Amino acid sequence: MSEQSQQDGPASGGAPTSFEDVYAVNTELVRAVEAALVDNQGAVVRELLAPLRPAEIAHIVVVLGREDRRRLVITLGDDLDVETLIDLEGPVLADLLAVMSPHAVARAIPELDTDEAVHLLKEMDDARREQVLARVPTPDRTAVLEGLSFPEDSAGRLMQRDLIAVPAYWSVGQVIDYCRDTVELPDEFYEIFVIDPRYRPIGQVALNRLMRTRRPVLMREIMEAEATTIPVDMDQEEVAFLFQQYRLASAPVIDADGRLVGVITFDDAAAVLEDEAEEDLMRLSGVSSETDFLDTALRTTRTRASWLLLNLGTAILASLVIAVFEGTIEQIVALAVLMPIVASMGGNAGTQTLTVAVRALATRELTAANAMRIVGKEVVVGSLNGALFAVLVGLVAAYWFSAPALGVVIAIAMVINMVVAGLAGTMIPLGLARAGIDPAVAATVFLTAVTDVVGFFVFLGLAALFLL
C-alpha cells in the first residue's frame, strides 16, 4: 500500500476521494505480501494485513499463488479471521483448509451460521471432515451434519438454522423482551417468523414494522400471512429466482411436514444468482467457473480437453461436408476464400441468439409459453440481418472475383445460414433444457456444428448447382 493512501485514506480520518481510498488492496500491497512470505517475514505479513478487512484479505489470498497462500495460512495461524474463509470457495478454500489443523477449523465452526459452516466442510474429504466434526461441540455438530445431509444445491444447504420464531399470541413487547434477553440469537436477521403449535410458519413480521408497533399489540395482528415458504429440497436456482421475483429479505424453509427448519436471507440468494450467472457464462465456453482459473494446469487441461475433443468431432463433420464438394472447390478456387465468411457470420449470429436464450432460460423469461414467439422473432432477425449482409458480401464477392453469379450464390447462402443460426440459437437450448441437460454446457458445441455444416453445405451446394 502506498504511503499516500495510508495517510489520506479513511483509516486516518480523511474523507475517501477515490476507489483506492475505500478498497485497500492494490498491486503494491499484494507484491509486498508475496515478498514477505518468500522471505519468511511473518511480522511484516501481519503488519501489512492488520488494517485490512476479512474480504480484502480473501482477495489477496485469491491473487496469491498456491504455495504463497499456504504460507500465508501458516504465518497467520490462529490470527486468520474465520470471515476470510467464508469469502473463499473452490480450490482456493480447499488449499487453505488442507493446511489448517482440524482443531483450528473446528474452533471456527461454532462462530459461523450453519450454511457458512457447511460451506467450509463441503470442501474437505470425508476423513478430514470427520476429524474436524469430532472436535465440534455436539449441538453445532448436529446442525452441521444435518445441513450436509441435504443435496448440494438445495435450499437445505443454503439455509441457516439460527432464526427467531414466536407464537401468534405473543405481544410485540414480549418479542422485544425475548430478543433482548436471549443470548443465542442470529448475528443478523430481518424478520420474525410467527409459528403455530406444530412449529409451522403462518406469517412473518419485518423488524421495522415490529419496532414501530406498540408493545401490547399481538403478533397475529401485524404479521404478513402470505409469506413465501421454501421447501427444504428446492433447488437453489429456484430459491434465488423466488427471492428476485418477490424481492424477499428472507424466507422460511420448511420440511416435508411443513415445519420450520431454517431461514434463507437475501445475501445468500444473491450469491447464488451471481454464482449461477458466472457458471453459465463459463460453461458456454466449455470451462469451469469453479476450477478453471485457480486450479492446477493438469486439472484445467483435463477439464478443457473433453470439450475440445467434442469440438474436434464437430469440426471433422464440417470437414466431411467440404470433402463432398472437393471437386467443386478445385474448379472454383474462390469458394475456398469465401467459405469462412458464410460459416463465421452464421456462427456469430447464432452465438448472439444463444447467449440471450441461455440467460433467459436461467431467469425463466423463456418458457414453453412464449417459446414459439421468441423463435419466430429470431427467425425474423436472422432474415433481416441475413438480407443486409447478403447484399454487402454479395457485392464484395462479385467485385472481388469479377463474378456476379458468385455474389448471388454467397448472398443466398448468407441469408439461409443466418436464419438457421437464429433458429438453432433458440431451439438448441430449449431442446437441451427439455431433455434435462444444462443448455450452458452443451449448446455452443451443437450450435457451431449446425452453423458450420449448414453454411458449408448450402454455399458449396448452390455453387455446384449454379456455377458449374
Protein Blocks (a to p, Z undefined) as FASTA:
>chain_A
ZZklmmmmmknopacfbfklmmmcdfklmmmmmmmmmnopaklmmmmmmmpcfklmmmmm
mmpcfklmmmmmmmnmmmlcfklmmmggcjllmmmmmmpcfklmmmmmmmpcfklmmmmm
mmpcfklmmmmmmmgcfklmmmmmmmmmpcfkbmklmpcfbdcdddfkbcfklmmmmmmm
pmbbcfbdcbdcdddfkopafbdcdfklmmmpcfklcfklmpcfkbccddfkbcfklmmm
mmmmnopabdcdddfkopafbdcdfklmmmmmmmmmmmmmmmmnopafklmmmmcfklmm
mmmmmmmmmmmmmmmmmmmmmmmmmmmmmmmmmlmmmmmmmmmmmmmmmmmmmmmmmmmm
mnopacfklmmmmmmmmmmmmmmmmmmmmmmmmmmmmmmnopaklmmmmmmmmmmmmmmm
mmmmmmmmmmmmmnopafklmmmmmmmmmmmmmmmmmmmmmmmmmmZZ
